[in-house]
Amino acid sequence: MALQGAGVRSRLARRHPGQQTHDLRLLFVEALGQVSLAGWTVRVAVNDAPYADGSGGYWGWTDWNTSTILVSQLHIHQVFAHELFHVQLGPPSASHAESQWCSELSPWEIQQGLEDERAYLRCTQ
């Protein structure tokens, strides 16, 4: 796909939000495997932190009860792959305890120039 590589973030930013999520999903599937969104709704919100709970606001959120992925339009490139990974791993991934967060998703995001989540995910390397 023409978007691969460190410049993916800047090229995505020039696209419509729907095209951004489409392109990121294609990149994600190519690198990390299929993720079924059958029955899921992907919502792109115009506000900066579309989901908030008692511990703060989030740029993206996966809601298992409603099968909804919610992402901020301003941060699609930073959080959409993270939310797709939640769907791929299933509901237990809400705690980010699976080793794949640090061994698979994080290195791929860094390689693509998307986001460095190592501190957030508490990766040891």
MMTF fields as JSON, N, C-alpha, C and O atoms, coordinates in Angstrom:
{
  "mmtfVersion": "1.0.0",
  "mmtfProducer": "UNKNOWN",
  "numBonds": 499,
  "numAtoms": 500,
  "numGroups": 125,
  "numChains": 1,
  "numModels": 1,
  "chainsPerModel": [1],
  "groupsPerChain": [125],
  "chainIdList": ["A"],
  "bondAtomList": [4, 2, 8, 6, 12, 10, 16, 14, 20, 18, 24, 22, 28, 26, 32, 30, 36, 34, 40, 38, 44, 42, 48, 46, 52, 50, 56, 54, 60, 58, 64, 62, 68, 66, 72, 70, 76, 74, 80, 78, 84, 82, 88, 86, 92, 90, 96, 94, 100, 98, 104, 102, 108, 106, 112, 110, 116, 114, 120, 118, 124, 122, 128, 126, 132, 130, 136, 134, 140, 138, 144, 142, 148, 146, 152, 150, 156, 154, 160, 158, 164, 162, 168, 166, 172, 170, 176, 174, 180, 178, 184, 182, 188, 186, 192, 190, 196, 194, 200, 198, 204, 202, 208, 206, 212, 210, 216, 214, 220, 218, 224, 222, 228, 226, 232, 230, 236, 234, 240, 238, 244, 242, 248, 246, 252, 250, 256, 254, 260, 258, 264, 262, 268, 266, 272, 270, 276, 274, 280, 278, 284, 282, 288, 286, 292, 290, 296, 294, 300, 298, 304, 302, 308, 306, 312, 310, 316, 314, 320, 318, 324, 322, 328, 326, 332, 330, 336, 334, 340, 338, 344, 342, 348, 346, 352, 350, 356, 354, 360, 358, 364, 362, 368, 366, 372, 370, 376, 374, 380, 378, 384, 382, 388, 386, 392, 390, 396, 394, 400, 398, 404, 402, 408, 406, 412, 410, 416, 414, 420, 418, 424, 422, 428, 426, 432, 430, 436, 434, 440, 438, 444, 442, 448, 446, 452, 450, 456, 454, 460, 458, 464, 462, 468, 466, 472, 470, 476, 474, 480, 478, 484, 482, 488, 486, 492, 490, 496, 494],
  "bondOrderList": [1, 1, 1, 1, 1, 1, 1, 1, 1, 1, 1, 1, 1, 1, 1, 1, 1, 1, 1, 1, 1, 1, 1, 1, 1, 1, 1, 1, 1, 1, 1, 1, 1, 1, 1, 1, 1, 1, 1, 1, 1, 1, 1, 1, 1, 1, 1, 1, 1, 1, 1, 1, 1, 1, 1, 1, 1, 1, 1, 1, 1, 1, 1, 1, 1, 1, 1, 1, 1, 1, 1, 1, 1, 1, 1, 1, 1, 1, 1, 1, 1, 1, 1, 1, 1, 1, 1, 1, 1, 1, 1, 1, 1, 1, 1, 1, 1, 1, 1, 1, 1, 1, 1, 1, 1, 1, 1, 1, 1, 1, 1, 1, 1, 1, 1, 1, 1, 1, 1, 1, 1, 1, 1, 1],
  "groupList": [{"groupName": "MET", "atomNameList": ["N", "CA", "C", "O"], "elementList": ["N", "C", "C", "O"], "formalChargeList": [0, 0, 0, 0], "bondAtomList": [1, 0, 2, 1, 3, 2], "bondOrderList": [1, 1, 2], "singleLetterCode": "M", "chemCompType": "L-PEPTIDE LINKING"}, {"groupName": "ALA", "atomNameList": ["N", "CA", "C", "O"], "elementList": ["N", "C", "C", "O"], "formalChargeList": [0, 0, 0, 0], "bondAtomList": [1, 0, 2, 1, 3, 2], "bondOrderList": [1, 1, 2], "singleLetterCode": "A", "chemCompType": "L-PEPTIDE LINKING"}, {"groupName": "LEU", "atomNameList": ["N", "CA", "C", "O"], "elementList": ["N", "C", "C", "O"], "formalChargeList": [0, 0, 0, 0], "bondAtomList": [1, 0, 2, 1, 3, 2], "bondOrderList": [1, 1, 2], "singleLetterCode": "L", "chemCompType": "L-PEPTIDE LINKING"}, {"groupName": "GLN", "atomNameList": ["N", "CA", "C", "O"], "elementList": ["N", "C", "C", "O"], "formalChargeList": [0, 0, 0, 0], "bondAtomList": [1, 0, 2, 1, 3, 2], "bondOrderList": [1, 1, 2], "singleLetterCode": "Q", "chemCompType": "L-PEPTIDE LINKING"}, {"groupName": "GLY", "atomNameList": ["N", "CA", "C", "O"], "elementList": ["N", "C", "C", "O"], "formalChargeList": [0, 0, 0, 0], "bondAtomList": [1, 0, 2, 1, 3, 2], "bondOrderList": [1, 1, 2], "singleLetterCode": "G", "chemCompType": "PEPTIDE LINKING"}, {"groupName": "VAL", "atomNameList": ["N", "CA", "C", "O"], "elementList": ["N", "C", "C", "O"], "formalChargeList": [0, 0, 0, 0], "bondAtomList": [1, 0, 2, 1, 3, 2], "bondOrderList": [1, 1, 2], "singleLetterCode": "V", "chemCompType": "L-PEPTIDE LINKING"}, {"groupName": "ARG", "atomNameList": ["N", "CA", "C", "O"], "elementList": ["N", "C", "C", "O"], "formalChargeList": [0, 0, 0, 0], "bondAtomList": [1, 0, 2, 1, 3, 2], "bondOrderList": [1, 1, 2], "singleLetterCode": "R", "chemCompType": "L-PEPTIDE LINKING"}, {"groupName": "SER", "atomNameList": ["N", "CA", "C", "O"], "elementList": ["N", "C", "C", "O"], "formalChargeList": [0, 0, 0, 0], "bondAtomList": [1, 0, 2, 1, 3, 2], "bondOrderList": [1, 1, 2], "singleLetterCode": "S", "chemCompType": "L-PEPTIDE LINKING"}, {"groupName": "HIS", "atomNameList": ["N", "CA", "C", "O"], "elementList": ["N", "C", "C", "O"], "formalChargeList": [0, 0, 0, 0], "bondAtomList": [1, 0, 2, 1, 3, 2], "bondOrderList": [1, 1, 2], "singleLetterCode": "H", "chemCompType": "L-PEPTIDE LINKING"}, {"groupName": "PRO", "atomNameList": ["N", "CA", "C", "O"], "elementList": ["N", "C", "C", "O"], "formalChargeList": [0, 0, 0, 0], "bondAtomList": [1, 0, 2, 1, 3, 2], "bondOrderList": [1, 1, 2], "singleLetterCode": "P", "chemCompType": "L-PEPTIDE LINKING"}, {"groupName": "THR", "atomNameList": ["N", "CA", "C", "O"], "elementList": ["N", "C", "C", "O"], "formalChargeList": [0, 0, 0, 0], "bondAtomList": [1, 0, 2, 1, 3, 2], "bondOrderList": [1, 1, 2], "singleLetterCode": "T", "chemCompType": "L-PEPTIDE LINKING"}, {"groupName": "ASP", "atomNameList": ["N", "CA", "C", "O"], "elementList": ["N", "C", "C", "O"], "formalChargeList": [0, 0, 0, 0], "bondAtomList": [1, 0, 2, 1, 3, 2], "bondOrderList": [1, 1, 2], "singleLetterCode": "D", "chemCompType": "L-PEPTIDE LINKING"}, {"groupName": "PHE", "atomNameList": ["N", "CA", "C", "O"], "elementList": ["N", "C", "C", "O"], "formalChargeList": [0, 0, 0, 0], "bondAtomList": [1, 0, 2, 1, 3, 2], "bondOrderList": [1, 1, 2], "singleLetterCode": "F", "chemCompType": "L-PEPTIDE LINKING"}, {"groupName": "GLU", "atomNameList": ["N", "CA", "C", "O"], "elementList": ["N", "C", "C", "O"], "formalChargeList": [0, 0, 0, 0], "bondAtomList": [1, 0, 2, 1, 3, 2], "bondOrderList": [1, 1, 2], "singleLetterCode": "E", "chemCompType": "L-PEPTIDE LINKING"}, {"groupName": "TRP", "atomNameList": ["N", "CA", "C", "O"], "elementList": ["N", "C", "C", "O"], "formalChargeList": [0, 0, 0, 0], "bondAtomList": [1, 0, 2, 1, 3, 2], "bondOrderList": [1, 1, 2], "singleLetterCode": "W", "chemCompType": "L-PEPTIDE LINKING"}, {"groupName": "ASN", "atomNameList": ["N", "CA", "C", "O"], "elementList": ["N", "C", "C", "O"], "formalChargeList": [0, 0, 0, 0], "bondAtomList": [1, 0, 2, 1, 3, 2], "bondOrderList": [1, 1, 2], "singleLetterCode": "N", "chemCompType": "L-PEPTIDE LINKING"}, {"groupName": "TYR", "atomNameList": ["N", "CA", "C", "O"], "elementList": ["N", "C", "C", "O"], "formalChargeList": [0, 0, 0, 0], "bondAtomList": [1, 0, 2, 1, 3, 2], "bondOrderList": [1, 1, 2], "singleLetterCode": "Y", "chemCompType": "L-PEPTIDE LINKING"}, {"groupName": "ILE", "atomNameList": ["N", "CA", "C", "O"], "elementList": ["N", "C", "C", "O"], "formalChargeList": [0, 0, 0, 0], "bondAtomList": [1, 0, 2, 1, 3, 2], "bondOrderList": [1, 1, 2], "singleLetterCode": "I", "chemCompType": "L-PEPTIDE LINKING"}, {"groupName": "CYS", "atomNameList": ["N", "CA", "C", "O"], "elementList": ["N", "C", "C", "O"], "formalChargeList": [0, 0, 0, 0], "bondAtomList": [1, 0, 2, 1, 3, 2], "bondOrderList": [1, 1, 2], "singleLetterCode": "C", "chemCompType": "L-PEPTIDE LINKING"}],
  "groupTypeList": [0, 1, 2, 3, 4, 1, 4, 5, 6, 7, 6, 2, 1, 6, 6, 8, 9, 4, 3, 3, 10, 8, 11, 2, 6, 2, 2, 12, 5, 13, 1, 2, 4, 3, 5, 7, 2, 1, 4, 14, 10, 5, 6, 5, 1, 5, 15, 11, 1, 9, 16, 1, 11, 4, 7, 4, 4, 16, 14, 4, 14, 10, 11, 14, 15, 10, 7, 10, 17, 2, 5, 7, 3, 2, 8, 17, 8, 3, 5, 12, 1, 8, 13, 2, 12, 8, 5, 3, 2, 4, 9, 9, 7, 1, 7, 8, 1, 13, 7, 3, 14, 18, 7, 13, 2, 7, 9, 14, 13, 17, 3, 3, 4, 2, 13, 11, 13, 6, 1, 16, 2, 6, 18, 10, 3],
  "groupIdList": [1, 2, 3, 4, 5, 6, 7, 8, 9, 10, 11, 12, 13, 14, 15, 16, 17, 18, 19, 20, 21, 22, 23, 24, 25, 26, 27, 28, 29, 30, 31, 32, 33, 34, 35, 36, 37, 38, 39, 40, 41, 42, 43, 44, 45, 46, 47, 48, 49, 50, 51, 52, 53, 54, 55, 56, 57, 58, 59, 60, 61, 62, 63, 64, 65, 66, 67, 68, 69, 70, 71, 72, 73, 74, 75, 76, 77, 78, 79, 80, 81, 82, 83, 84, 85, 86, 87, 88, 89, 90, 91, 92, 93, 94, 95, 96, 97, 98, 99, 100, 101, 102, 103, 104, 105, 106, 107, 108, 109, 110, 111, 112, 113, 114, 115, 116, 117, 118, 119, 120, 121, 122, 123, 124, 125],
  "secStructList": [7, 6, 6, 7, 1, 6, 6, 2, 2, 2, 2, 2, 2, 6, 1, 7, 2, 2, 2, 2, 2, 2, 2, 2, 2, 2, 2, 2, 2, 2, 2, 2, 7, 7, 7, 7, 7, 6, 6, 7, 3, 3, 3, 3, 3, 1, 1, 1, 7, 7, 3, 3, 3, 6, 6, 3, 3, 3, 1, 3, 3, 3, 3, 6, 6, 6, 6, 3, 3, 3, 3, 3, 4, 4, 4, 2, 2, 2, 2, 2, 2, 2, 2, 2, 2, 2, 2, 2, 2, 7, 4, 4, 4, 4, 4, 7, 7, 1, 6, 2, 0, 0, 0, 0, 0, 2, 2, 2, 2, 2, 2, 2, 6, 1, 7, 7, 7, 6, 6, 6, 6, 6, 7, 7, 7],
  "xCoordList": [0.845, 0.0, 0.882, 1.923, 0.516, 1.325, 1.535, 2.424, 0.751, 0.874, 1.925, 2.24, 2.482, 3.398, 4.629, 5.062, 5.192, 6.428, 6.215, 5.088, 7.311, 7.282, 6.442, 5.984, 6.22, 5.45, 3.952, 3.207, 3.499, 2.07, 1.242, 0.146, 1.726, 0.97, 0.655, -0.483, 1.635, 1.396, 0.5, -0.309, 0.633, -0.224, -1.666, -2.598, -1.858, -3.211, -3.907, -5.108, -3.162, -3.748, -4.432, -5.314, -4.043, -4.631, -5.882, -6.465, -6.301, -7.445, -8.677, -8.573, -9.831, -11.109, -11.072, -10.464, -11.704, -11.675, -12.098, -11.495, -13.121, -13.54, -12.456, -12.263, -11.753, -10.657, -9.483, -8.799, -9.251, -8.173, -8.413, -7.508, -9.632, -9.916, -9.829, -9.337, -10.298, -10.214, -8.753, -8.385, -7.927, -6.523, -5.76, -4.939, -6.038, -5.369, -5.772, -4.944, -7.023, -7.457, -6.739, -6.321, -6.588, -5.863, -4.419, -3.919, -3.751, -2.386, -2.325, -1.442, -3.263, -3.331, -3.475, -2.722, -4.438, -4.706, -3.498, -3.158, -2.857, -1.688, -0.575, 0.108, -0.392, 0.708, 0.332, 1.14, -0.892, -1.245, -2.373, -2.743, -2.909, -3.945, -5.346, -5.586, -6.247, -7.647, -8.292, -8.029, -9.121, -9.948, -11.359, -11.588, -12.286, -13.655, -14.401, -14.47, -14.947, -15.766, -17.244, -18.062, -17.579, -18.98, -19.771, -19.433, -20.812, -21.627, -21.092, -21.716, -19.951, -19.348, -19.667, -19.844, -19.736, -19.89, -18.609, -18.121, -18.076, -16.919, -17.42, -17.91, -17.294, -17.727, -16.507, -15.611, -16.478, -15.418, -16.03, -16.952, -15.504, -16.026, -15.152, -13.939, -15.765, -15.008, -14.285, -13.356, -14.701, -14.045, -12.753, -12.537, -11.901, -10.566, -10.576, -9.851, -11.372, -11.441, -12.898, -13.599, -13.361, -14.787, -15.288, -16.497, -14.387, -14.824, -14.099, -12.889, -14.834, -14.217, -14.838, -16.029, -13.995, -14.482, -13.811, -13.239, -13.871, -13.319, -11.817, -11.296, -11.105, -9.653, -9.169, -7.963, -10.072, -9.656, -10.377, -11.328, -9.894, -10.467, -9.586, -8.381, -10.198, -9.482, -9.73, -10.82, -8.719, -8.844, -9.585, -10.117, -9.623, -10.319, -10.851, -10.356, -11.861, -12.485, -13.158, -13.773, -13.038, -13.743, -14.786, -14.45, -16.047, -17.142, -17.692, -18.337, -17.428, -17.847, -19.355, -19.937, -19.993, -21.436, -22.236, -23.281, -21.748, -22.462, -21.76, -22.234, -20.632, -19.828, -19.53, -19.798, -18.968, -18.663, -17.203, -16.7, -16.542, -15.226, -15.457, -16.057, -14.987, -15.122, -13.727, -12.902, -13.456, -12.15, -12.32, -13.273, -11.374, -11.336, -10.815, -9.811, -11.496, -11.062, -9.639, -8.879, -9.279, -7.953, -6.848, -5.671, -7.214, -6.206, -6.411, -5.961, -7.081, -7.334, -6.032, -5.942, -5.035, -3.772, -3.071, -2.251, -3.379, -2.733, -3.462, -2.829, -4.765, -5.508, -6.309, -6.702, -6.564, -7.447, -6.874, -7.606, -5.594, -4.985, -5.079, -5.297, -4.917, -5.034, -6.428, -6.571, -7.438, -8.817, -9.093, -9.808, -8.535, -8.675, -8.043, -8.572, -6.923, -6.244, -7.109, -7.131, -7.823, -8.775, -9.806, -10.076, -10.376, -11.388, -10.771, -11.386, -9.572, -8.91, -8.634, -8.82, -8.197, -7.844, -9.057, -9.019, -10.123, -11.322, -11.427, -10.501, -12.564, -12.837, -11.766, -11.568, -11.061, -10.03, -8.905, -8.15, -8.799, -7.728, -7.923, -7.04, -9.047, -9.298, -8.23, -7.978, -7.604, -6.567, -5.188, -4.254, -5.04, -3.757, -2.711, -1.516, -3.13, -2.204, -1.539, -0.503, -2.104, -1.546, -0.187, 0.002, 0.734, 2.086, 2.103, 3.023, 1.098, 1.063, 1.023, 1.459, 0.512, 0.487, 1.908, 2.133, 2.853, 4.24, 5.066, 5.998, 4.739, 5.554, 5.101, 5.898, 3.827, 3.308, 2.821, 3.323, 1.838, 1.238, 2.214, 2.409, 2.814, 3.665, 4.812, 5.005, 5.578, 6.645, 6.119, 6.742, 4.971, 4.386, 3.963, 4.223, 3.308, 2.898, 4.105, 4.053, 5.175, 6.389, 6.967, 7.35, 7.033, 7.553, 6.75, 7.312, 5.445, 4.577, 4.562, 3.97, 5.207, 5.201, 3.863, 3.508, 3.112, 1.775, 1.777, 1.327, 2.277, 2.22, 3.203, 3.399, 3.815, 4.69, 3.963, 3.953, 3.362, 2.543, 3.28, 2.658, 4.582, 5.309, 5.122, 4.949, 5.151, 4.961, 3.536, 3.325, 2.57, 1.161, 0.874, 0.136, 1.466, 1.244, 2.158, 2.044, 3.042, 4.007, 4.889, 5.119, 5.375, 6.283, 7.653, 8.094, 8.313, 9.597, 10.762, 11.865, 10.553, 11.638, 11.259, 12.058],
  "yCoordList": [-1.186, 0.0, 1.238, 1.238, 2.26, 3.459, 4.241, 5.09, 3.981, 4.756, 4.239, 4.934, 3.06, 2.488, 3.343, 4.076, 3.227, 3.918, 5.07, 5.396, 5.678, 6.718, 7.927, 8.645, 8.183, 9.343, 9.123, 10.001, 7.975, 7.653, 8.674, 9.02, 9.157, 10.101, 11.391, 11.862, 11.958, 13.221, 13.015, 13.885, 11.878, 11.615, 11.361, 11.773, 10.689, 10.451, 11.74, 11.895, 12.66, 13.904, 14.705, 15.516, 14.492, 15.238, 14.569, 15.071, 13.468, 12.718, 12.914, 13.299, 12.643, 12.682, 11.649, 10.594, 11.906, 10.955, 9.534, 8.57, 9.39, 8.063, 7.351, 6.142, 8.111, 7.53, 7.183, 6.184, 8.003, 7.724, 6.394, 5.565, 6.193, 4.945, 3.749, 2.686, 3.922, 2.854, 2.488, 1.314, 3.491, 3.251, 2.651, 1.75, 3.157, 2.604, 1.153, 0.337, 0.833, -0.555, -1.462, -2.56, -1.028, -1.831, -2.068, -3.189, -1.03, -1.172, -2.121, -2.975, -1.966, -2.792, -4.261, -5.104, -4.572, -5.957, -6.56, -7.72, -5.785, -6.276, -6.679, -7.678, -5.918, -6.166, -7.063, -7.884, -6.909, -7.551, -8.575, -9.204, -8.737, -9.745, -9.167, -8.013, -10.006, -9.606, -9.171, -9.739, -8.177, -7.752, -7.561, -6.735, -8.335, -8.268, -7.123, -7.047, -6.254, -5.166, -5.415, -4.499, -6.653, -7.003, -6.748, -7.269, -5.952, -5.623, -4.46, -4.057, -3.919, -2.786, -1.478, -1.446, -0.417, 0.938, 1.705, 1.671, 2.386, 3.259, 4.69, 5.123, 5.419, 6.818, 7.718, 7.472, 8.755, 9.754, 11.024, 11.598, 11.452, 12.638, 13.851, 13.723, 15.012, 16.221, 16.776, 17.572, 16.366, 16.905, 16.153, 15.041, 16.784, 16.284, 14.986, 14.051, 14.912, 13.725, 13.285, 13.664, 12.482, 12.153, 11.228, 11.069, 10.621, 9.75, 10.149, 10.376, 10.232, 10.559, 9.687, 9.376, 9.303, 8.599, 9.235, 10.319, 8.6, 9.166, 9.388, 10.162, 8.712, 8.866, 9.806, 9.992, 10.394, 11.352, 11.186, 10.414, 11.937, 11.894, 11.074, 10.949, 10.518, 9.647, 10.084, 10.552, 9.933, 10.239, 9.136, 9.36, 7.947, 6.824, 5.897, 5.884, 5.121, 4.229, 3.081, 3.284, 1.878, 0.717, 0.316, -0.025, 0.357, 0.031, -1.339, -1.504, -2.325, -3.697, -3.856, -4.704, -3.062, -3.194, -2.777, -3.357, -1.78, -1.28, -1.629, -1.254, -2.345, -2.674, -1.412, -1.332, -0.432, 0.856, 1.238, 1.123, 1.688, 2.309, 3.801, 4.23, 4.571, 6.024, 6.63, 6.35, 7.46, 8.111, 9.594, 10.022, 10.359, 11.788, 12.022, 11.434, 12.879, 13.211, 13.76, 13.524, 14.484, 15.095, 14.073, 14.37, 12.878, 11.903, 10.518, 9.521, 10.445, 9.154, 8.388, 7.211, 9.049, 8.38, 7.882, 6.966, 8.466, 8.063, 6.937, 6.164, 6.827, 5.878, 4.809, 3.822, 4.965, 3.999, 2.589, 1.633, 2.437, 1.103, 0.491, -0.713, 1.306, 0.845, 0.273, -0.788, 0.967, 0.503, -0.754, -1.645, -0.832, -2.05, -3.241, -4.352, -3.01, -4.076, -4.571, -5.764, -3.64, -4.061, -5.031, -6.079, -4.68, -5.533, -6.884, -7.928, -6.866, -8.098, -9.014, -10.227, -8.444, -9.237, -9.635, -10.648, -8.851, -9.169, -8.386, -7.665, -8.527, -7.748, -7.792, -6.777, -8.91, -8.889, -7.869, -7.53, -7.385, -6.443, -5.067, -4.216, -4.838, -3.53, -3.168, -1.987, -4.165, -3.899, -3.697, -3.32, -3.935, -3.838, -4.778, -4.491, -5.885, -6.8, -7.786, -8.361, -7.989, -8.944, -8.455, -7.265, -9.371, -9.01, -8.476, -7.749, -8.824, -8.38, -6.861, -6.329, -6.166, -4.7, -4.167, -3.266, -4.73, -4.253, -4.981, -4.404, -6.234, -7.006, -6.881, -7.094, -6.535, -6.465, -5.066, -4.468, -4.549, -3.277, -2.109, -1.361, -1.949, -0.782, -0.666, 0.411, -1.737, -1.6, -1.244, -0.468, -1.811, -1.508, -0.044, 0.626, 0.459, 1.869, 2.788, 3.769, 2.484, 3.303, 3.245, 4.274, 2.051, 1.881, 2.693, 3.241, 2.769, 3.512, 5.013, 5.78, 5.437, 6.858, 7.312, 8.484, 6.394, 6.716, 7.223, 8.337, 6.417, 6.761, 5.878, 4.713, 6.434, 5.651, 5.476, 6.381, 4.32, 4.057, 3.277, 2.823, 3.119, 2.271, 2.695, 1.839, 3.981, 4.438, 4.179, 3.686, 4.497, 4.291, 2.813, 2.471, 1.95, 0.503, -0.146, -1.342, 0.623, 0.149, -0.964, -1.987, -0.743, -1.698, -1.584, -0.485, -2.699, -2.692, -2.428, -2.134, -2.523, -2.257, -1.206, -0.859],
  "zCoordList": [0.0, 0.0, 0.0, 0.657, -0.69, -0.856, 0.434, 0.494, 1.453, 2.686, 3.652, 4.618, 3.442, 4.417, 4.622, 3.733, 5.84, 6.162, 7.109, 7.48, 7.494, 8.519, 8.136, 9.025, 6.85, 6.432, 6.405, 5.968, 6.861, 6.798, 7.558, 7.117, 8.665, 9.499, 8.745, 8.774, 8.082, 7.376, 6.155, 5.833, 5.474, 4.314, 4.742, 4.05, 5.874, 6.366, 6.758, 6.535, 7.337, 7.84, 6.737, 7.021, 5.497, 4.382, 3.824, 2.863, 4.393, 3.877, 4.757, 5.921, 4.181, 4.886, 6.012, 5.831, 7.179, 8.297, 7.917, 8.389, 7.074, 6.648, 5.85, 5.985, 5.018, 4.237, 5.153, 4.935, 6.173, 7.13, 7.846, 7.942, 8.348, 9.062, 8.106, 8.483, 6.893, 5.893, 5.627, 5.671, 5.351, 5.027, 6.213, 6.042, 7.405, 8.589, 8.829, 9.235, 8.584, 8.763, 7.774, 8.143, 6.527, 5.546, 5.983, 5.888, 6.457, 6.95, 8.138, 8.217, 9.054, 10.252, 9.875, 10.363, 9.011, 8.611, 7.913, 8.144, 7.071, 6.359, 7.323, 7.098, 8.378, 9.312, 10.493, 10.929, 11.014, 12.276, 12.169, 13.16, 10.982, 10.79, 10.755, 11.107, 10.322, 10.137, 11.448, 12.508, 11.354, 12.483, 11.924, 11.04, 12.454, 11.96, 12.636, 13.862, 11.831, 12.351, 12.047, 12.128, 11.698, 11.461, 12.741, 13.804, 12.633, 13.794, 14.614, 15.596, 14.228, 14.942, 14.231, 13.013, 14.997, 14.474, 14.79, 15.92, 13.8, 14.007, 13.917, 12.875, 15.017, 15.061, 15.168, 15.975, 14.354, 14.412, 14.975, 14.396, 16.111, 16.801, 16.493, 16.323, 16.424, 16.129, 17.358, 17.22, 18.549, 19.74, 20.036, 19.554, 20.837, 21.113, 21.918, 21.578, 22.964, 23.815, 23.911, 24.849, 22.94, 22.877, 23.98, 24.146, 24.728, 25.821, 27.097, 27.087, 28.182, 29.467, 30.547, 30.52, 31.497, 32.676, 33.892, 33.78, 35.012, 36.234, 36.215, 37.018, 35.299, 35.26, 34.161, 34.006, 33.402, 32.388, 31.073, 30.949, 30.086, 28.753, 27.824, 28.041, 26.79, 25.864, 24.429, 24.098, 23.575, 22.156, 21.421, 20.334, 22.008, 21.402, 22.468, 23.596, 22.114, 23.082, 22.34, 21.294, 22.885, 22.361, 23.389, 24.523, 22.995, 23.895, 23.527, 22.492, 24.392, 24.132, 24.246, 23.57, 25.082, 25.273, 24.046, 23.754, 23.337, 22.159, 20.845, 19.773, 20.922, 19.732, 18.929, 17.73, 19.628, 19.012, 19.262, 20.38, 18.212, 18.34, 18.159, 17.174, 19.097, 19.062, 19.018, 19.888, 18.013, 17.9, 17.621, 16.971, 18.128, 17.861, 16.449, 16.048, 15.699, 14.342, 14.347, 13.407, 15.393, 15.487, 15.74, 15.531, 16.187, 16.603, 15.983, 16.547, 14.84, 14.199, 14.013, 14.363, 13.468, 13.171, 14.429, 14.356, 15.572, 16.817, 17.539, 18.258, 17.366, 18.21, 17.474, 18.095, 16.188, 15.536, 15.54, 15.795, 15.264, 15.29, 16.683, 16.823, 17.698, 19.09, 19.333, 19.942, 18.864, 19.056, 18.233, 18.69, 17.027, 16.231, 16.953, 16.905, 17.614, 18.338, 19.499, 19.801, 20.149, 21.189, 20.61, 21.197, 19.466, 18.845, 18.48, 18.7, 17.928, 17.526, 18.732, 18.64, 19.845, 21.025, 21.867, 22.566, 21.804, 22.572, 23.871, 24.242, 24.571, 25.778, 26.868, 27.537, 27.087, 28.133, 27.875, 28.787, 26.624, 26.29, 26.909, 26.804, 27.543, 28.158, 29.183, 29.421, 29.788, 30.799, 30.183, 30.891, 28.9, 28.191, 28.783, 28.7, 29.374, 30.041, 29.078, 29.413, 27.907, 26.954, 26.451, 26.2, 26.311, 25.861, 24.436, 24.062, 23.635, 22.236, 22.09, 21.069, 23.085, 23.006, 22.803, 21.996, 23.54, 23.474, 22.423, 21.862, 22.15, 21.211, 19.757, 18.843, 19.534, 18.171, 17.787, 16.836, 18.534, 18.127, 18.253, 17.295, 19.4, 19.63, 18.616, 18.054, 18.363, 17.356, 15.971, 15.248, 15.601, 14.295, 14.217, 13.218, 15.275, 15.28, 15.14, 14.398, 15.837, 15.759, 14.353, 13.794, 13.779, 12.418, 11.409, 10.461, 11.611, 10.703, 10.989, 10.23, 12.073, 12.426, 12.978, 12.855, 13.589, 14.069, 15.506, 15.775, 16.42, 17.836, 18.589, 18.24, 19.615, 20.489, 21.817, 22.651, 22.008, 23.193, 24.279, 25.239, 24.141, 25.086, 26.535, 27.402, 26.817, 28.203, 28.663, 29.771, 27.842, 28.179, 28.449, 29.373, 27.632, 27.755, 28.794, 29.062, 29.364, 30.361, 29.792, 30.438, 28.575, 27.955, 28.617, 28.951, 28.803, 29.492, 28.546, 29.007, 27.26, 26.315, 25.329, 24.459]
}
